[in-house]
Amino acid sequence: MKMNHLGAALTVLFLVSSVSSQNVGLQPYTNKEAIFLTYSSDGFYLSQDELKRLLPLEFHLVVTDELMTRFMTHADFSGDGKLTRREFFQLVELITREKRQ
């Protein structure tokens, strides 16, 4: 996994602040920004390959072609095949909502 420096720094900062506040039961979706920056190669978009890589690691999802199509249909409003931060955050909301049901 290739991490950019900003994404790595934000992830470490988030984890340190969470541990210091004794929030041991962290959920993988508690910091969408850090996840986005960790997996985005350019810091602006997530490609479908980057999304396929992060979903199993961060959300424990088995990524099928059907699931990717569903996620992209729901979240990729521009239709360019990649997700902006806003689109990714909306996808995370969908995932967390479905996990609660």
A tleap script that builds the chain and sets N, CA, C and O, in Angstrom:
source leaprc.protein.ff14SB
mol = sequence {
  NMET LYS MET ASN HIE LEU GLY ALA ALA LEU
  THR VAL LEU PHE LEU VAL SER SER VAL SER
  SER GLN ASN VAL GLY LEU GLN PRO TYR THR
  ASN LYS GLU ALA ILE PHE LEU THR TYR SER
  SER ASP GLY PHE TYR LEU SER GLN ASP GLU
  LEU LYS ARG LEU LEU PRO LEU GLU PHE HIE
  LEU VAL VAL THR ASP GLU LEU MET THR ARG
  PHE MET THR HIE ALA ASP PHE SER GLY ASP
  GLY LYS LEU THR ARG ARG GLU PHE PHE GLN
  LEU VAL GLU LEU ILE THR ARG GLU LYS ARG
  CGLN
}
set mol.1.N position { 0.846 -1.173 0.000 }
set mol.1.CA position { 0.000 0.000 0.000 }
set mol.1.C position { 0.891 1.235 0.000 }
set mol.1.O position { 1.785 1.366 0.836 }
set mol.2.N position { 0.646 2.123 -0.925 }
set mol.2.CA position { 1.415 3.347 -1.041 }
set mol.2.C position { 0.683 4.461 -0.289 }
set mol.2.O position { -0.469 4.763 -0.599 }
set mol.3.N position { 1.336 5.062 0.682 }
set mol.3.CA position { 0.739 6.149 1.456 }
set mol.3.C position { 1.408 7.455 1.073 }
set mol.3.O position { 2.630 7.519 0.932 }
set mol.4.N position { 0.608 8.493 0.906 }
set mol.4.CA position { 1.249 9.784 0.741 }
set mol.4.C position { 1.534 10.340 2.134 }
set mol.4.O position { 0.919 9.911 3.110 }
set mol.5.N position { 2.446 11.273 2.229 }
set mol.5.CA position { 2.903 11.766 3.527 }
set mol.5.C position { 1.793 12.426 4.329 }
set mol.5.O position { 1.695 12.211 5.537 }
set mol.6.N position { 0.961 13.220 3.684 }
set mol.6.CA position { -0.115 13.904 4.388 }
set mol.6.C position { -1.114 12.896 4.941 }
set mol.6.O position { -1.561 13.020 6.081 }
set mol.7.N position { -1.464 11.900 4.135 }
set mol.7.CA position { -2.403 10.877 4.591 }
set mol.7.C position { -1.847 10.108 5.772 }
set mol.7.O position { -2.567 9.838 6.733 }
set mol.8.N position { -0.588 9.758 5.711 }
set mol.8.CA position { 0.052 9.031 6.812 }
set mol.8.C position { 0.086 9.886 8.070 }
set mol.8.O position { -0.189 9.396 9.166 }
set mol.9.N position { 0.420 11.152 7.919 }
set mol.9.CA position { 0.484 12.047 9.075 }
set mol.9.C position { -0.887 12.214 9.715 }
set mol.9.O position { -1.005 12.190 10.940 }
set mol.10.N position { -1.914 12.383 8.906 }
set mol.10.CA position { -3.266 12.524 9.450 }
set mol.10.C position { -3.720 11.255 10.146 }
set mol.10.O position { -4.361 11.316 11.195 }
set mol.11.N position { -3.392 10.105 9.572 }
set mol.11.CA position { -3.767 8.841 10.183 }
set mol.11.C position { -3.095 8.687 11.539 }
set mol.11.O position { -3.751 8.308 12.510 }
set mol.12.N position { -1.801 8.975 11.624 }
set mol.12.CA position { -1.080 8.865 12.892 }
set mol.12.C position { -1.638 9.853 13.902 }
set mol.12.O position { -1.849 9.494 15.061 }
set mol.13.N position { -1.880 11.092 13.485 }
set mol.13.CA position { -2.432 12.099 14.383 }
set mol.13.C position { -3.779 11.650 14.931 }
set mol.13.O position { -4.042 11.792 16.125 }
set mol.14.N position { -4.625 11.114 14.074 }
set mol.14.CA position { -5.939 10.649 14.504 }
set mol.14.C position { -5.804 9.498 15.499 }
set mol.14.O position { -6.484 9.487 16.526 }
set mol.15.N position { -4.939 8.537 15.207 }
set mol.15.CA position { -4.771 7.391 16.100 }
set mol.15.C position { -4.210 7.814 17.447 }
set mol.15.O position { -4.654 7.316 18.481 }
set mol.16.N position { -3.245 8.720 17.455 }
set mol.16.CA position { -2.665 9.196 18.713 }
set mol.16.C position { -3.718 9.917 19.543 }
set mol.16.O position { -3.818 9.695 20.749 }
set mol.17.N position { -4.500 10.775 18.909 }
set mol.17.CA position { -5.524 11.500 19.666 }
set mol.17.C position { -6.604 10.557 20.170 }
set mol.17.O position { -7.161 10.774 21.246 }
set mol.18.N position { -6.906 9.519 19.410 }
set mol.18.CA position { -7.918 8.553 19.843 }
set mol.18.C position { -7.432 7.724 21.009 }
set mol.18.O position { -8.181 7.483 21.955 }
set mol.19.N position { -6.187 7.284 20.953 }
set mol.19.CA position { -5.635 6.486 22.038 }
set mol.19.C position { -5.513 7.324 23.300 }
set mol.19.O position { -5.799 6.846 24.397 }
set mol.20.N position { -5.088 8.575 23.147 }
set mol.20.CA position { -4.921 9.414 24.327 }
set mol.20.C position { -6.257 9.734 24.980 }
set mol.20.O position { -6.306 10.026 26.175 }
set mol.21.N position { -7.338 9.682 24.215 }
set mol.21.CA position { -8.654 9.903 24.809 }
set mol.21.C position { -9.286 8.578 25.236 }
set mol.21.O position { -10.457 8.532 25.610 }
set mol.22.N position { -8.498 7.500 25.176 }
set mol.22.CA position { -8.902 6.159 25.585 }
set mol.22.C position { -10.099 5.647 24.792 }
set mol.22.O position { -10.939 4.921 25.326 }
set mol.23.N position { -10.175 6.021 23.531 }
set mol.23.CA position { -11.217 5.526 22.642 }
set mol.23.C position { -10.688 4.271 21.963 }
set mol.23.O position { -10.330 4.295 20.786 }
set mol.24.N position { -10.641 3.185 22.706 }
set mol.24.CA position { -9.996 1.971 22.226 }
set mol.24.C position { -10.836 1.258 21.175 }
set mol.24.O position { -10.262 0.634 20.282 }
set mol.25.N position { -12.127 1.314 21.232 }
set mol.25.CA position { -12.987 0.595 20.301 }
set mol.25.C position { -13.216 1.352 19.019 }
set mol.25.O position { -14.363 1.577 18.634 }
set mol.26.N position { -12.159 1.752 18.347 }
set mol.26.CA position { -12.287 2.540 17.125 }
set mol.26.C position { -12.964 1.759 16.013 }
set mol.26.O position { -12.687 0.575 15.819 }
set mol.27.N position { -13.824 2.402 15.305 }
set mol.27.CA position { -14.414 1.831 14.105 }
set mol.27.C position { -13.594 2.323 12.926 }
set mol.27.O position { -13.071 3.437 12.974 }
set mol.28.N position { -13.464 1.526 11.859 }
set mol.28.CA position { -12.614 1.933 10.740 }
set mol.28.C position { -13.121 3.161 10.002 }
set mol.28.O position { -12.359 3.790 9.268 }
set mol.29.N position { -14.385 3.515 10.177 }
set mol.29.CA position { -14.948 4.634 9.435 }
set mol.29.C position { -15.058 5.898 10.279 }
set mol.29.O position { -15.776 6.822 9.897 }
set mol.30.N position { -14.366 5.966 11.419 }
set mol.30.CA position { -14.490 7.135 12.281 }
set mol.30.C position { -13.788 8.356 11.718 }
set mol.30.O position { -14.127 9.474 12.105 }
set mol.31.N position { -12.841 8.195 10.837 }
set mol.31.CA position { -12.164 9.340 10.260 }
set mol.31.C position { -12.059 9.180 8.753 }
set mol.31.O position { -11.071 8.668 8.227 }
set mol.32.N position { -13.102 9.631 8.076 }
set mol.32.CA position { -13.186 9.486 6.619 }
set mol.32.C position { -12.071 10.228 5.905 }
set mol.32.O position { -11.544 9.750 4.900 }
set mol.33.N position { -11.712 11.389 6.417 }
set mol.33.CA position { -10.668 12.195 5.775 }
set mol.33.C position { -9.327 11.467 5.777 }
set mol.33.O position { -8.638 11.433 4.758 }
set mol.34.N position { -8.960 10.891 6.904 }
set mol.34.CA position { -7.680 10.173 6.998 }
set mol.34.C position { -7.671 8.967 6.064 }
set mol.34.O position { -6.662 8.691 5.414 }
set mol.35.N position { -8.786 8.252 5.997 }
set mol.35.CA position { -8.867 7.096 5.100 }
set mol.35.C position { -8.714 7.551 3.651 }
set mol.35.O position { -7.957 6.954 2.884 }
set mol.36.N position { -9.429 8.601 3.282 }
set mol.36.CA position { -9.351 9.113 1.913 }
set mol.36.C position { -7.916 9.485 1.558 }
set mol.36.O position { -7.404 9.083 0.513 }
set mol.37.N position { -7.279 10.243 2.417 }
set mol.37.CA position { -5.916 10.710 2.131 }
set mol.37.C position { -4.898 9.581 2.143 }
set mol.37.O position { -3.891 9.649 1.438 }
set mol.38.N position { -5.142 8.559 2.922 }
set mol.38.CA position { -4.224 7.432 2.981 }
set mol.38.C position { -4.209 6.654 1.667 }
set mol.38.O position { -3.150 6.226 1.209 }
set mol.39.N position { -5.371 6.472 1.069 }
set mol.39.CA position { -5.469 5.625 -0.123 }
set mol.39.C position { -5.450 6.393 -1.442 }
set mol.39.O position { -5.177 5.800 -2.486 }
set mol.40.N position { -5.730 7.680 -1.424 }
set mol.40.CA position { -5.737 8.473 -2.654 }
set mol.40.C position { -4.312 8.776 -3.081 }
set mol.40.O position { -3.529 9.317 -2.301 }
set mol.41.N position { -3.975 8.434 -4.303 }
set mol.41.CA position { -2.609 8.670 -4.782 }
set mol.41.C position { -2.337 10.143 -5.044 }
set mol.41.O position { -1.185 10.575 -5.012 }
set mol.42.N position { -3.392 10.926 -5.306 }
set mol.42.CA position { -3.180 12.342 -5.602 }
set mol.42.C position { -3.782 13.291 -4.563 }
set mol.42.O position { -3.578 14.503 -4.642 }
set mol.43.N position { -4.522 12.749 -3.593 }
set mol.43.CA position { -5.127 13.590 -2.568 }
set mol.43.C position { -6.421 14.261 -2.979 }
set mol.43.O position { -7.045 14.955 -2.176 }
set mol.44.N position { -6.836 14.058 -4.240 }
set mol.44.CA position { -8.057 14.694 -4.741 }
set mol.44.C position { -9.148 13.691 -5.098 }
set mol.44.O position { -10.334 13.980 -4.943 }
set mol.45.N position { -8.754 12.525 -5.573 }
set mol.45.CA position { -9.705 11.519 -6.031 }
set mol.45.C position { -9.289 10.139 -5.538 }
set mol.45.O position { -8.125 9.893 -5.222 }
set mol.46.N position { -10.280 9.241 -5.483 }
set mol.46.CA position { -10.011 7.817 -5.294 }
set mol.46.C position { -10.393 7.112 -6.586 }
set mol.46.O position { -11.527 7.230 -7.050 }
set mol.47.N position { -9.461 6.389 -7.159 }
set mol.47.CA position { -9.777 5.594 -8.345 }
set mol.47.C position { -10.540 4.347 -7.903 }
set mol.47.O position { -10.614 4.046 -6.712 }
set mol.48.N position { -11.097 3.636 -8.858 }
set mol.48.CA position { -11.788 2.394 -8.520 }
set mol.48.C position { -10.815 1.379 -7.930 }
set mol.48.O position { -11.186 0.634 -7.023 }
set mol.49.N position { -9.589 1.334 -8.421 }
set mol.49.CA position { -8.591 0.419 -7.860 }
set mol.49.C position { -8.265 0.775 -6.414 }
set mol.49.O position { -8.134 -0.109 -5.568 }
set mol.50.N position { -8.134 2.074 -6.130 }
set mol.50.CA position { -7.866 2.503 -4.759 }
set mol.50.C position { -9.043 2.165 -3.850 }
set mol.50.O position { -8.851 1.745 -2.709 }
set mol.51.N position { -10.254 2.347 -4.355 }
set mol.51.CA position { -11.446 2.013 -3.585 }
set mol.51.C position { -11.521 0.510 -3.323 }
set mol.51.O position { -11.860 0.085 -2.218 }
set mol.52.N position { -11.203 -0.296 -4.344 }
set mol.52.CA position { -11.186 -1.758 -4.178 }
set mol.52.C position { -10.164 -2.190 -3.130 }
set mol.52.O position { -10.368 -3.177 -2.423 }
set mol.53.N position { -9.070 -1.450 -3.036 }
set mol.53.CA position { -8.026 -1.773 -2.062 }
set mol.53.C position { -8.453 -1.390 -0.642 }
set mol.53.O position { -8.169 -2.126 0.303 }
set mol.54.N position { -9.121 -0.265 -0.481 }
set mol.54.CA position { -9.446 0.201 0.866 }
set mol.54.C position { -10.687 -0.453 1.469 }
set mol.54.O position { -10.751 -0.620 2.687 }
set mol.55.N position { -11.667 -0.825 0.658 }
set mol.55.CA position { -12.911 -1.373 1.209 }
set mol.55.C position { -12.707 -2.613 2.074 }
set mol.55.O position { -13.273 -2.676 3.165 }
set mol.56.N position { -11.927 -3.601 1.639 }
set mol.56.CA position { -11.724 -4.759 2.516 }
set mol.56.C position { -10.893 -4.420 3.752 }
set mol.56.O position { -11.143 -4.956 4.832 }
set mol.57.N position { -9.920 -3.544 3.603 }
set mol.57.CA position { -9.031 -3.230 4.717 }
set mol.57.C position { -9.680 -2.338 5.770 }
set mol.57.O position { -9.467 -2.536 6.966 }
set mol.58.N position { -10.457 -1.373 5.343 }
set mol.58.CA position { -11.044 -0.406 6.273 }
set mol.58.C position { -12.467 -0.749 6.700 }
set mol.58.O position { -12.882 -0.405 7.806 }
set mol.59.N position { -13.222 -1.428 5.827 }
set mol.59.CA position { -14.628 -1.693 6.110 }
set mol.59.C position { -14.968 -3.177 6.127 }
set mol.59.O position { -16.129 -3.549 6.294 }
set mol.60.N position { -13.958 -4.022 5.955 }
set mol.60.CA position { -14.120 -5.478 6.012 }
set mol.60.C position { -15.202 -5.969 5.050 }
set mol.60.O position { -16.018 -6.823 5.397 }
set mol.61.N position { -15.193 -5.417 3.837 }
set mol.61.CA position { -16.154 -5.806 2.812 }
set mol.61.C position { -15.484 -6.686 1.770 }
set mol.61.O position { -14.341 -6.449 1.380 }
set mol.62.N position { -16.204 -7.697 1.330 }
set mol.62.CA position { -15.762 -8.506 0.202 }
set mol.62.C position { -16.202 -7.748 -1.049 }
set mol.62.O position { -17.395 -7.543 -1.274 }
set mol.63.N position { -15.237 -7.338 -1.851 }
set mol.63.CA position { -15.526 -6.477 -2.990 }
set mol.63.C position { -15.744 -7.325 -4.235 }
set mol.63.O position { -14.815 -7.935 -4.763 }
set mol.64.N position { -16.983 -7.350 -4.689 }
set mol.64.CA position { -17.334 -8.030 -5.933 }
set mol.64.C position { -17.561 -6.971 -7.008 }
set mol.64.O position { -17.682 -5.785 -6.701 }
set mol.65.N position { -17.618 -7.395 -8.254 }
set mol.65.CA position { -17.918 -6.453 -9.334 }
set mol.65.C position { -19.291 -5.830 -9.129 }
set mol.65.O position { -19.485 -4.645 -9.397 }
set mol.66.N position { -20.239 -6.625 -8.656 }
set mol.66.CA position { -21.594 -6.127 -8.401 }
set mol.66.C position { -21.580 -5.040 -7.325 }
set mol.66.O position { -22.247 -4.014 -7.462 }
set mol.67.N position { -20.825 -5.271 -6.267 }
set mol.67.CA position { -20.746 -4.284 -5.185 }
set mol.67.C position { -20.074 -2.998 -5.668 }
set mol.67.O position { -20.532 -1.903 -5.342 }
set mol.68.N position { -18.996 -3.119 -6.439 }
set mol.68.CA position { -18.325 -1.933 -6.971 }
set mol.68.C position { -19.258 -1.137 -7.874 }
set mol.68.O position { -19.298 0.091 -7.802 }
set mol.69.N position { -20.002 -1.831 -8.719 }
set mol.69.CA position { -20.960 -1.149 -9.597 }
set mol.69.C position { -22.004 -0.412 -8.769 }
set mol.69.O position { -22.353 0.730 -9.070 }
set mol.70.N position { -22.492 -1.062 -7.736 }
set mol.70.CA position { -23.500 -0.443 -6.867 }
set mol.70.C position { -22.931 0.796 -6.178 }
set mol.70.O position { -23.568 1.849 -6.152 }
set mol.71.N position { -21.731 0.662 -5.622 }
set mol.71.CA position { -21.121 1.802 -4.937 }
set mol.71.C position { -20.868 2.952 -5.900 }
set mol.71.O position { -21.159 4.104 -5.578 }
set mol.72.N position { -20.334 2.654 -7.067 }
set mol.72.CA position { -20.027 3.711 -8.028 }
set mol.72.C position { -21.308 4.370 -8.545 }
set mol.72.O position { -21.344 5.582 -8.754 }
set mol.73.N position { -22.348 3.578 -8.748 }
set mol.73.CA position { -23.630 4.136 -9.186 }
set mol.73.C position { -24.185 5.088 -8.134 }
set mol.73.O position { -24.728 6.143 -8.460 }
set mol.74.N position { -24.042 4.704 -6.874 }
set mol.74.CA position { -24.557 5.525 -5.775 }
set mol.74.C position { -23.713 6.780 -5.549 }
set mol.74.O position { -24.256 7.851 -5.282 }
set mol.75.N position { -22.397 6.653 -5.655 }
set mol.75.CA position { -21.526 7.732 -5.187 }
set mol.75.C position { -20.866 8.575 -6.269 }
set mol.75.O position { -20.563 9.742 -6.022 }
set mol.76.N position { -20.635 8.033 -7.451 }
set mol.76.CA position { -19.900 8.755 -8.495 }
set mol.76.C position { -20.851 9.636 -9.300 }
set mol.76.O position { -21.259 9.279 -10.405 }
set mol.77.N position { -21.196 10.789 -8.732 }
set mol.77.CA position { -22.171 11.675 -9.367 }
set mol.77.C position { -21.676 12.254 -10.684 }
set mol.77.O position { -22.468 12.493 -11.596 }
set mol.78.N position { -20.382 12.477 -10.785 }
set mol.78.CA position { -19.842 13.058 -12.016 }
set mol.78.C position { -19.716 12.025 -13.131 }
set mol.78.O position { -19.614 12.390 -14.302 }
set mol.79.N position { -19.721 10.733 -12.776 }
set mol.79.CA position { -19.624 9.682 -13.777 }
set mol.79.C position { -18.240 9.514 -14.370 }
set mol.79.O position { -18.094 8.917 -15.436 }
set mol.80.N position { -17.212 10.033 -13.693 }
set mol.80.CA position { -15.856 9.960 -14.240 }
set mol.80.C position { -15.087 8.714 -13.800 }
set mol.80.O position { -13.921 8.553 -14.161 }
set mol.81.N position { -15.720 7.837 -13.030 }
set mol.81.CA position { -15.074 6.595 -12.626 }
set mol.81.C position { -14.163 6.715 -11.421 }
set mol.81.O position { -13.456 5.768 -11.075 }
set mol.82.N position { -14.174 7.879 -10.776 }
set mol.82.CA position { -13.393 8.061 -9.558 }
set mol.82.C position { -14.211 8.906 -8.585 }
set mol.82.O position { -15.171 9.571 -8.973 }
set mol.83.N position { -13.811 8.867 -7.313 }
set mol.83.CA position { -14.588 9.553 -6.284 }
set mol.83.C position { -13.833 10.746 -5.719 }
set mol.83.O position { -12.654 10.648 -5.377 }
set mol.84.N position { -14.527 11.872 -5.626 }
set mol.84.CA position { -13.997 13.023 -4.907 }
set mol.84.C position { -14.159 12.754 -3.416 }
set mol.84.O position { -14.780 11.765 -3.027 }
set mol.85.N position { -13.610 13.619 -2.589 }
set mol.85.CA position { -13.783 13.458 -1.134 }
set mol.85.C position { -15.258 13.429 -0.773 }
set mol.85.O position { -15.711 12.566 -0.021 }
set mol.86.N position { -15.994 14.374 -1.314 }
set mol.86.CA position { -17.430 14.458 -0.996 }
set mol.86.C position { -18.152 13.175 -1.407 }
set mol.86.O position { -18.958 12.641 -0.646 }
set mol.87.N position { -17.863 12.689 -2.599 }
set mol.87.CA position { -18.488 11.448 -3.065 }
set mol.87.C position { -18.090 10.274 -2.162 }
set mol.87.O position { -18.929 9.435 -1.833 }
set mol.88.N position { -16.826 10.214 -1.764 }
set mol.88.CA position { -16.363 9.153 -0.880 }
set mol.88.C position { -17.059 9.243 0.476 }
set mol.88.O position { -17.476 8.220 1.018 }
set mol.89.N position { -17.192 10.446 1.033 }
set mol.89.CA position { -17.845 10.611 2.328 }
set mol.89.C position { -19.296 10.134 2.256 }
set mol.89.O position { -19.796 9.527 3.204 }
set mol.90.N position { -19.970 10.404 1.147 }
set mol.90.CA position { -21.348 9.934 0.991 }
set mol.90.C position { -21.397 8.416 0.879 }
set mol.90.O position { -22.328 7.786 1.380 }
set mol.91.N position { -20.413 7.834 0.231 }
set mol.91.CA position { -20.329 6.378 0.148 }
set mol.91.C position { -20.121 5.777 1.533 }
set mol.91.O position { -20.735 4.764 1.868 }
set mol.92.N position { -19.266 6.391 2.335 }
set mol.92.CA position { -19.035 5.908 3.700 }
set mol.92.C position { -20.335 5.952 4.500 }
set mol.92.O position { -20.614 5.038 5.276 }
set mol.93.N position { -21.121 6.991 4.321 }
set mol.93.CA position { -22.419 7.081 5.000 }
set mol.93.C position { -23.326 5.914 4.592 }
set mol.93.O position { -23.996 5.327 5.441 }
set mol.94.N position { -23.350 5.580 3.304 }
set mol.94.CA position { -24.136 4.440 2.826 }
set mol.94.C position { -23.646 3.151 3.469 }
set mol.94.O position { -24.451 2.348 3.941 }
set mol.95.N position { -22.344 2.949 3.491 }
set mol.95.CA position { -21.779 1.724 4.049 }
set mol.95.C position { -22.121 1.606 5.527 }
set mol.95.O position { -22.544 0.543 5.980 }
set mol.96.N position { -21.946 2.674 6.276 }
set mol.96.CA position { -22.206 2.614 7.717 }
set mol.96.C position { -23.695 2.420 8.004 }
set mol.96.O position { -24.066 1.731 8.954 }
set mol.97.N position { -24.527 3.019 7.192 }
set mol.97.CA position { -25.979 2.839 7.353 }
set mol.97.C position { -26.368 1.379 7.131 }
set mol.97.O position { -27.149 0.810 7.894 }
set mol.98.N position { -25.811 0.780 6.074 }
set mol.98.CA position { -26.129 -0.618 5.772 }
set mol.98.C position { -25.557 -1.565 6.812 }
set mol.98.O position { -26.166 -2.593 7.106 }
set mol.99.N position { -24.386 -1.237 7.383 }
set mol.99.CA position { -23.787 -2.086 8.407 }
set mol.99.C position { -24.624 -2.077 9.685 }
set mol.99.O position { -24.638 -3.065 10.420 }
set mol.100.N position { -25.312 -0.984 9.953 }
set mol.100.CA position { -26.158 -0.894 11.160 }
set mol.100.C position { -27.424 -1.721 11.041 }
set mol.100.O position { -28.003 -2.108 12.056 }
set mol.101.N position { -27.864 -1.998 9.827 }
set mol.101.CA position { -29.132 -2.724 9.619 }
set mol.101.C position { -28.956 -4.203 9.777 }
set mol.101.O position { -29.919 -4.958 9.635 }
savepdb mol mol.pdb
quit
